[in-house]
Amino acid sequence: MVPLVLLLAGCAAMPDSGDAAEVNAAEHADDQNLQVRVFPVHPQKGLEPQELLRNFLDATIGDEAGYTTAKEYLTTAEARRWRPEARVVVLTGNPEVQPGTAGARTRQVTVHGSAMAELDANKTFRPTAGDFHASFTFARQNGEWRISRLPDGLILNETNFRNVYERVSRYYFAAADPSRPSARQPVLVPDPIYLRRRIDPLTEAARALAAGPSRWLAPVVSSAFDGVSVLSQNTAPDDGGTAEVKVSVRDLQSRPETCRRMAVQLLRTLADQAAGIRRVVVADPGGTRGCEVTAGQADAYSPERADDLYYQDVANGRLLRLSRDEESGGTPVPGPLGAPQQQPRMDRVAVRRDGGLAAAVGQGGRELYETGLADGAKLLPTGVTSKVPDGLSEPTWDGYGDLWIADRDPAAPQVLMVRGGRPYRVAVRGLGGRTVQGLRISSDGIRVALLLTDGHTRTVEIGLVRRSGGAEAPQAVITALRPVAPQLVDVTAVSWSDTDELVVLGREAEGVKHPQLVGVDGSHSEDTTLQGIDGMTTVAASEDPQAPVYADSKDHKIYRLGPNGQWRAVARNAMAPAYPD
């Protein structure tokens, strides 16, 4: 008998049509499009505890709501108690099942493995590393061995995890900055989670959205779903691309703004999985429509996207702009940064998202300037200086229009926020003796990627920006640091790529330097590694997923990554490509 179940060493699956076929996932682990339907098998008679446990682990991966078949491997009492959604432990390889102690009426079996990640009860991914051990107790029930005690949650290897789960983002509103007198339009912030890809993921995403953000993101976002639950059993869109979602609010029409915000959050969350969703209707428990939002209306809550790339001429440091449609070369920008004879010469430049203002670090890395990108603009010092050569990092703008930079002075390292030409020191909590070598802040202004060093290794972590104070004395602190690429030991550049993903240029302990796509939760997409360039020094991506990725190298060329995964030179005698931020 061939079990139609996803094996821990591979997969066995039933296709949607045609004859049944067995598929070994371990043999096809490099097939990025591998997705198989998994059918759990009921427990067979006469199995000993070790084999029964292996079959139980197989059954937990089945495409079945409620884990009905998997619970048949448990005693009646334990089936009622077990909480499979409590967590998911992801192992680097297959779990080892070994016999434990044997009593007069019970047996124990242990599972061993090497953990690489974990999902919590809120479906949030967290990278981890270390040995994993779990104990399972067996007892007789109606003459057959059944699991009488087991840990809550699931245990999967990496291949099975990628087949069973998919990464999606739910969306919340960035918290307002209390130090700004005029409130800006709230911006949506992604909060990635993992859902079972074939167990009604749209409805599960809507419910997860209503349940609230991850513990990490919660302090800096808000939700229109506070105290509200999703009642719909099916949120699949109709043929016109409209999804209707029932919620637990009975007076939606008297709360139009709350209803509209719920619809915006739902549309962005559902459209993250199903591109055909173009409208969301929010209804009360009785089915009465409260409001609706279209994709175009929801776009107003997204950060403004910039298409043009900026880079510098190696010979004189002038700033050039390269549009997405240009095949080679760029055009000098108006104003002092585009002048062929800059005084003083600028070495690191960041353009604000609206393209109207730029920040630049002078040659030598000691002084920070601001200037407009228009004829007649003046190069103005900001008052930010470093006491050491090359002390200032590359500047970066946030969606509020604030400028951020790190001073790498070993004697007094610090992070600064510049607003209105005045610098404010930003505390960074959780550094643990490390120093900030560079940073890239997100367009929503509440998340920041930090390049850190302990003097030996350079890593990247992401933190939250919490703002306070008033208009005359704004305050900001970076907190809740967490690693996003712990496998990299030599990170030299990072750029935002989409609002929930980073491009990180780094090297693994035994590898060569190359760019990788990394989720803000530390998870990897299926296409995690991009092809590298010899001598690559910088990588530039945009939060627009359709915008190309650029890089430069020690040969003083700017390269564009094509849809075929190949790099092509688009500018020579050039360096430091960067999108506006």
Residue pairs with C-beta under 8 A, 6 or more apart in sequence:
2 12
2 22
3 12
3 41
3 55
3 58
4 12
4 13
4 14
4 20
4 39
4 41
5 12
5 38
5 39
5 40
5 41
5 55
5 58
5 59
5 61
5 62
6 12
6 13
6 25
6 36
6 38
6 58
6 61
6 62
6 160
6 163
6 164
7 24
7 25
7 58
8 54
8 57
8 58
8 94
8 95
8 157
8 160
9 24
9 26
9 94
10 23
10 24
10 25
10 26
10 27
10 159
11 23
11 24
11 25
11 34
11 36
11 38
11 159
11 160
11 163
12 22
12 23
12 24
13 21
13 22
13 23
13 36
13 37
13 38
13 39
14 20
14 21
14 37
14 39
15 21
15 37
16 37
23 36
25 34
25 36
25 159
25 160
25 163
26 159
28 34
29 159
32 526
32 527
34 162
34 163
35 163
35 197
36 163
37 63
37 198
38 61
38 62
38 63
38 163
38 164
39 62
39 63
40 58
40 59
40 60
40 61
40 62
40 64
40 69
40 70
41 55
41 58
41 59
41 69
42 69
42 72
43 52
43 55
43 56
43 72
43 73
43 144
43 146
44 55
45 144
46 144
47 55
47 144
47 145
48 145
49 99
49 107
49 109
49 136
49 138
49 145
50 97
50 98
50 99
50 109
52 73
52 138
52 145
52 146
52 147
53 97
53 109
53 111
53 136
53 138
53 147
54 97
55 73
56 70
56 73
56 74
56 147
57 95
57 97
57 111
57 155
59 67
59 69
59 70
59 72
59 73
60 67
60 70
60 84
60 154
60 155
60 156
61 154
61 156
61 160
61 163
61 164
62 69
62 70
63 164
63 196
63 198
63 199
64 70
64 199
65 199
65 200
67 84
70 84
71 79
71 82
72 79
73 146
73 147
74 82
74 146
74 147
74 148
74 150
75 139
75 141
75 146
75 147
75 148
76 141
77 148
78 146
78 147
78 148
78 149
78 150
82 150
82 152
83 152
83 153
84 152
84 153
84 154
85 121
85 153
86 121
86 152
86 153
87 118
87 119
87 120
87 121
87 152
87 153
87 154
88 118
88 119
88 153
88 154
88 155
88 156
88 161
88 165
88 194
89 115
89 118
89 132
89 134
89 153
89 154
89 155
89 156
90 115
90 116
90 117
90 118
90 119
90 156
90 157
90 158
90 161
91 113
91 114
91 115
91 116
91 132
91 155
91 156
91 157
91 158
92 113
92 114
92 115
92 116
92 157
92 158
93 113
93 114
93 157
93 158
94 113
94 157
95 111
95 112
95 113
95 132
95 155
95 157
96 111
96 112
96 113
97 109
97 110
97 111
98 109
98 110
98 111
98 112
99 107
99 108
99 109
99 110
100 107
100 108
100 109
100 110
100 135
101 107
101 108
102 108
105 139
105 140
106 137
106 138
106 139
106 148
107 137
107 138
107 145
108 135
108 136
108 137
108 138
109 135
109 136
109 138
110 133
110 134
110 135
110 136
111 132
111 133
111 134
111 135
111 136
111 155
112 131
112 132
112 133
113 131
113 132
113 155
113 157
114 129
114 130
114 131
114 132
115 128
115 129
115 130
115 131
115 132
116 127
116 128
116 129
116 158
117 125
117 126
117 127
117 128
117 161
117 522
117 523
118 125
118 126
118 128
119 125
119 126
119 165
119 194
120 126
122 193
122 208
122 211
122 212
122 214
122 215
123 193
123 194
123 195
123 208
124 191
124 192
124 193
124 214
124 215
124 216
124 521
125 167
125 192
125 193
125 194
125 519
125 521
125 522
125 523
126 482
126 521
126 522
127 483
127 484
127 486
127 522
127 523
129 486
132 155
134 150
134 151
134 155
135 151
136 147
136 149
136 150
137 147
137 148
137 149
137 150
138 145
138 146
138 147
138 148
139 145
139 146
139 148
140 146
141 148
156 164
162 526
164 196
164 197
165 194
165 195
165 196
165 197
166 194
166 195
166 197
166 201
166 273
167 192
167 193
167 194
167 519
167 523
167 525
168 192
168 193
168 194
168 195
168 201
168 205
168 269
168 272
168 273
169 190
169 191
169 192
169 193
169 269
169 272
169 500
170 190
170 191
170 193
170 205
170 208
170 209
170 213
170 265
170 269
170 272
171 188
171 189
171 190
171 191
171 209
171 264
171 265
171 268
171 269
171 272
172 188
172 189
172 191
172 213
172 217
172 221
172 222
172 223
172 265
173 186
173 187
173 188
173 189
173 221
173 222
173 223
173 224
173 261
173 265
173 301
174 186
174 187
174 188
174 189
174 220
174 221
174 444
174 445
174 446
175 220
175 221
175 222
175 446
175 467
176 183
176 184
176 186
177 400
177 445
177 467
177 474
178 467
178 468
178 469
178 470
179 467
179 468
179 469
179 470
179 471
179 473
179 474
179 475
180 400
180 471
180 474
181 471
184 399
184 400
185 300
185 301
186 222
186 301
187 301
187 302
187 303
187 399
187 443
187 444
187 445
188 264
188 265
188 268
188 298
188 301
188 302
188 444
189 217
189 220
189 221
189 444
189 446
189 447
189 499
190 272
190 499
190 500
190 520
191 213
191 214
191 217
191 221
192 500
192 519
192 520
192 521
192 523
193 205
193 208
193 214
194 523
195 201
195 204
195 205
195 208
196 204
200 234
201 273
202 235
202 236
202 243
202 270
202 273
202 274
203 230
203 232
203 233
203 234
203 235
205 269
205 270
205 272
205 273
206 230
206 232
206 235
206 245
206 266
206 269
206 270
207 229
207 230
209 223
209 225
209 230
209 265
209 266
209 269
210 225
210 228
210 229
210 230
210 247
212 218
212 223
212 225
212 226
213 221
213 223
216 464
216 480
216 482
217 464
219 464
219 466
219 480
220 446
220 447
220 464
220 465
220 466
221 446
223 265
224 258
224 259
224 261
224 262
224 264
224 265
225 247
225 262
225 265
228 247
228 248
228 249
228 262
229 247
229 248
230 245
230 246
230 247
230 248
231 246
231 247
231 248
231 285
232 244
232 245
232 246
235 243
235 244
235 245
235 270
236 243
237 243
237 270
237 274
237 276
237 277
240 278
240 279
241 276
241 277
241 278
241 279
242 277
242 278
242 279
242 280
242 281
242 292
243 266
243 267
243 270
243 277
243 279
243 280
243 281
244 280
244 281
244 282
244 283
244 289
245 266
245 280
245 281
245 282
245 283
246 283
246 284
246 285
246 287
247 262
247 282
247 283
247 284
247 285
248 285
249 255
249 258
249 259
249 284
249 290
250 284
250 285
250 286
251 284
252 258
252 259
252 282
252 283
252 284
252 288
252 290
252 291
253 259
253 288
253 290
255 290
256 290
256 291
259 282
259 290
259 291
260 291
260 293
262 282
263 280
263 281
263 282
263 291
263 292
263 293
263 298
264 293
264 297
264 298
264 301
266 280
266 282
267 277
267 279
267 280
267 293
267 294
267 295
267 298
268 298
268 301
270 277
270 280
271 277
271 278
271 295
271 298
277 295
278 294
278 295
279 292
279 293
279 294
279 295
280 292
280 293
281 289
281 291
281 292
282 289
282 290
282 291
282 292
283 289
283 290
284 290
303 353
303 399
303 443
303 444
303 499
303 543
304 353
304 354
304 443
305 542
305 543
305 544
305 547
306 351
306 353
306 355
306 542
306 544
306 579
306 580
307 323
307 324
307 542
307 544
307 547
308 321
308 322
308 323
308 324
308 355
308 579
308 580
309 321
309 322
309 323
309 324
309 330
309 540
309 550
309 577
309 578
309 579
310 319
310 320
310 321
310 322
310 333
310 349
310 351
310 577
310 578
310 579
310 580
311 319
311 320
311 322
311 330
311 550
311 552
311 558
311 571
311 574
311 575
311 576
311 577
311 578
312 318
312 319
312 320
312 346
312 347
312 349
312 574
312 575
312 576
313 320
313 573
313 574
314 556
314 573
314 574
314 575
315 573
316 340
316 341
316 342
316 345
317 342
317 345
317 346
317 347
317 363
318 332
318 337
318 338
318 339
318 340
318 342
319 332
319 333
319 337
319 338
319 346
319 349
319 351
319 358
319 360
320 329
320 330
320 331
320 332
320 333
320 338
320 571
320 574
321 330
321 331
321 332
321 333
322 329
322 330
322 331
322 558
322 570
322 571
324 547
324 548
326 570
327 570
328 569
328 570
328 571
329 570
329 571
330 571
330 574
332 338
332 339
332 340
333 358
333 373
334 373
334 374
334 375
334 377
335 358
335 371
335 372
335 373
335 374
335 375
335 376
335 377
336 342
336 371
336 377
336 378
336 379
337 346
337 349
337 358
337 360
337 371
337 373
337 379
338 373
344 362
344 363
344 367
345 362
345 363
346 360
346 361
346 362
346 363
346 369
347 360
347 361
347 362
347 363
347 364
347 365
348 360
348 361
348 365
348 392
348 393
348 394
348 395
348 576
349 358
349 359
349 360
349 361
349 395
349 576
349 578
350 358
350 359
350 360
350 394
350 395
350 396
350 397
350 403
350 578
350 580
350 581
351 357
351 358
351 373
351 397
351 578
351 580
351 581
352 358
352 359
352 397
352 401
352 580
352 581
353 397
353 399
353 443
353 580
353 581
354 580
355 373
355 580
356 372
356 373
356 374
357 370
357 371
357 372
357 373
358 370
358 371
358 372
358 373
359 368
359 369
359 370
359 382
359 395
359 397
359 403
359 405
359 418
360 368
360 369
360 370
360 371
360 379
360 395
361 367
361 368
361 369
361 392
361 393
361 394
361 395
361 405
362 368
362 369
364 389
364 390
365 386
365 389
365 390
365 391
365 392
366 385
366 386
366 387
366 388
366 389
366 391
366 392
367 381
367 384
367 385
367 386
367 392
368 381
368 382
368 384
368 385
368 392
368 395
368 403
368 405
368 418
369 379
369 380
369 381
369 382
370 379
370 380
370 382
370 403
370 418
370 421
371 377
371 378
371 379
371 380
372 378
380 421
382 403
382 418
382 421
382 423
383 421
383 422
383 423
384 392
384 405
384 407
384 416
384 418
384 423
386 392
386 407
386 408
386 409
387 409
387 411
387 412
388 408
388 409
388 410
388 411
390 408
391 407
391 408
391 409
392 405
392 406
392 407
392 408
393 405
393 406
393 407
393 408
393 436
393 437
393 438
393 439
393 451
394 405
394 438
394 576
394 578
395 403
395 404
395 405
396 403
396 404
396 405
396 439
396 440
396 441
396 581
397 403
397 404
397 441
397 580
397 581
398 404
398 441
398 442
398 443
398 444
398 445
398 465
398 581
399 442
399 443
399 444
399 445
400 445
401 419
402 417
402 418
402 419
402 445
403 417
403 418
403 419
404 415
404 416
404 417
404 418
404 426
404 439
404 441
404 448
405 415
405 416
405 418
405 439
406 413
406 414
406 415
406 416
406 436
406 437
406 438
406 439
407 413
407 414
407 415
407 416
408 435
408 436
408 437
410 435
413 435
413 436
414 425
414 426
415 425
415 426
415 428
415 436
415 439
415 478
416 423
416 424
416 425
416 426
417 423
417 424
417 426
417 474
417 476
418 424
419 474
424 474
424 475
424 476
426 476
426 477
426 478
427 477
427 478
428 436
428 450
428 463
428 477
428 478
428 479
428 481
429 477
429 478
429 479
429 480
429 481
430 463
430 479
430 480
430 481
431 452
431 481
433 454
434 452
434 453
434 454
435 452
435 453
436 450
436 451
436 452
437 451
437 452
437 453
437 458
438 450
438 451
438 493
438 494
439 448
439 449
439 450
439 451
440 448
440 449
440 494
440 495
440 496
440 502
440 581
441 447
441 448
441 449
441 465
441 581
442 448
442 449
442 496
442 499
442 543
443 496
443 499
443 543
443 581
444 499
445 465
445 467
446 464
446 465
446 466
447 462
447 463
447 464
447 465
447 520
448 462
448 463
448 464
448 465
448 478
449 460
449 461
449 462
449 484
449 494
449 496
449 502
450 460
450 461
450 462
450 463
450 478
450 481
451 458
451 459
451 460
451 491
451 492
451 493
451 494
452 458
452 459
452 460
452 461
453 459
457 489
457 490
458 489
458 490
458 491
458 492
458 506
459 483
459 485
459 486
459 488
459 489
459 491
460 483
460 484
460 485
460 488
460 491
460 494
460 502
460 504
460 506
460 518
461 481
461 482
461 483
461 484
462 481
462 482
462 484
462 502
462 520
463 478
463 479
463 480
463 481
463 482
464 478
464 479
464 480
465 476
465 477
465 478
466 476
466 477
466 478
466 479
467 474
467 475
467 476
468 475
468 476
468 477
469 475
482 522
483 522
484 502
484 504
484 518
484 519
484 520
484 521
484 522
485 491
485 504
485 506
485 516
485 518
485 522
486 522
487 508
487 509
488 504
488 506
488 507
488 508
488 516
489 506
489 507
489 508
489 509
490 506
490 507
490 513
491 504
491 505
491 506
491 507
492 505
492 506
492 513
492 537
493 504
493 505
493 537
493 538
493 539
494 502
494 503
494 504
494 505
494 539
495 502
495 503
495 539
495 540
495 541
495 578
495 579
496 502
496 503
496 541
496 542
496 543
496 581
497 503
497 517
497 541
497 542
497 543
497 545
497 549
498 543
498 544
498 545
499 543
500 519
500 520
500 521
501 517
501 518
501 519
501 520
501 525
502 517
502 518
502 519
502 520
503 515
503 516
503 517
503 518
503 530
503 539
503 541
503 549
504 515
504 516
504 518
504 539
505 513
505 514
505 515
505 516
505 536
505 537
505 538
505 539
505 551
506 513
506 514
506 516
507 513
507 514
512 532
513 532
513 536
514 529
514 530
514 531
514 532
514 536
515 529
515 530
515 532
515 536
515 539
515 549
515 551
516 524
516 528
516 529
516 530
517 524
517 525
517 527
517 528
517 529
517 530
518 524
518 528
519 525
530 549
530 561
530 565
531 561
531 565
531 566
531 567
533 551
533 553
533 559
533 567
534 553
534 554
534 555
535 553
535 554
535 555
536 551
536 552
536 553
537 551
537 552
537 553
537 554
537 575
538 551
538 552
538 575
538 576
538 577
538 578
539 549
539 550
539 551
540 549
540 550
540 551
540 577
540 578
540 579
541 547
541 549
541 550
541 579
542 579
547 579
548 560
548 561
548 562
549 560
549 561
550 558
550 559
550 560
550 561
550 570
550 577
551 558
551 559
551 561
551 567
551 577
552 558
552 559
552 574
552 575
552 576
552 577
553 559
556 572
556 573
556 574
556 575
557 569
557 571
557 572
557 574
558 569
558 570
558 571
558 572
558 574
558 575
558 577
559 567
559 568
559 569
559 570
560 567
560 568
560 570
561 567
562 568
